[in-house]
Amino acid sequence: MDGIVTKLEDGRLFIKLNTSIYEKEAVMAAAYKMTDSCFIIIKPLDNTLVGIFFESKKFCNEVLDQQVRLDVEKRYGNIRDLLIMQAFRPIENIGDKIKA
């Protein structure tokens, strides 16, 4: 299996398979079984080879989650700050507000 699996610099895995050994249906079925944990891209390399790229779904989903958090912070962070400031503001004349 020398040279079949390559780890790419961006954290993806690349698998190169010979199409004279592995049929398209087998490659597609095996790739489909991995879709719960990876994003998969299948590309023909030439007449005899097919390349399969595996990218971590967990990482991609985490990047999306962090981007949404940043977007929400930029959009609504000032409202949160105002609520916190109001919640912890000293109460003046609290004695006048308490009914005995």
N, C-alpha and C positions, 0 to 999 in steps of 0.2 A: 504494500500500500504506500510505498515511498512516493511522495510528491502528489498524492491524491488530495490531501487536506492541507490548506495553507491558512495561517492566521494572518489577517491583514492588519495594517497599522491602525485603522480606525476601530478595531475591536471586532470586526466581522470575521466570519469564517468563510472560506471559499473551498468548495469541493469540485474537483474536475473528474468527470466520469466518461468512460469510453462508451459511445452509443452502439458499438458492435457487441458489447457485453450486456449493457443495461438498456432495456427498452424504455421508450418514452413513458409508457403507462406506469412502469415500476418506479421511475424517478418521480413522476407526478404524485403517485400514491404515497411514497415515502416522504416527500416534501410536505404534502397535505397533513400527514400525521404530526408534523412539527409546528404547525401554524398556531398552536395554543401557546407556545413559548418563544417563537421567533417570527420575524418578518422574513420572507423568502423570495428571492428573485432568481429565476431560472433563465439562462441565456445560452443559445447555441454559440459555441466558440468557433467551430468549423464543421466539416462534414462528418467528423468522427468523434468530436468531444462536445459535451455539454457542461456548462459551469453553473453551480448553485451557490448563491450567496446567502448566508445566514446572518441576520442582524438581531441582536437581543431585543426582544419586545419589552422586557422589563425596563431596560435603559431608556428606550424611546418613550415609553409611557411616563417614566419619571421626568424626562426632559419636558414633556408636554405639561405634566402636573406643575412643575416649577414655573413654567412660563405663564400658566393661568394664574398662579399665586402672585407673580410679579405684576401681571396686568390688573388684577383686582386691587392690589396695593396701590398702584399708580392711580387707579380710577376712584377708589373709595377710601383710601388710607386716611384722608383728612376727616372724613365722617367718623371713623373709629377714634381718631385722636380727640375730636370734639366730645364724643360720648365719654371717653375716659376722663377728660378734663372736667366735664360736668359732674361725673360720678364722684370724683375725689375732691371737688371744690369744697372749701370750708363752708359750713352752714352758719350763717350769722343769725343771732337771736333765736337759737334753737329753743330756748326756754319759752319764748312766746308761742311757739308752734305746738308745744306739748300740752295736752289737755289732761288735767288731773281728775 
